[in-house]
Amino acid sequence: MTETDLTEPAETPSLYERLGGIFGIAAVMDVLTDRLFENVWANRNPYVAKMHERNGRPGFKFMVTAWSAEQTGGPKCYPGRDMHYAHVDMIASEHDFDVVALEIAASLSYCGVGVQEQKEYLEIIESYRREVIDAPANEAARKK
């Protein structure tokens, strides 16, 4: 038996690590936040526009950075609500979700994030589609 037989295989770094840790994620979220705040389609939704006005860019940047760090395997630092209740007052359509997802994809690409990391991050985003679109405000709006 050789020495290499006794060593454990190297673990694949987490998505958090492959995105550059908190600084890499913060850089992407900085670009993303600016894109979302300027996106005409995103801001046509009055609930999105109101949230942007109420929370402002710095707070939103912090929240999406902390959420992304946690979701990708980094430290537990997101102080917000789960995605369902974070969108409790927002009526969001499939199109609204797609607009945000496209901005996320564009921001990841613009920042030079690798193809595999983009795919993994976008899978995380997609996994929350129902929680965002089926938030209580949407449920109430459908009943009207």
PyMOL commands that set and color helices and strands:
alter all, ss='L'
color gray80, all
select helices_A, chain A and resi 3-6+15-18+21-38+40-44+46-71+83-86+94-110+115-126+129-133+136-143
alter helices_A, ss='H'
color red, helices_A
deselect
rebuild
show_as cartoon
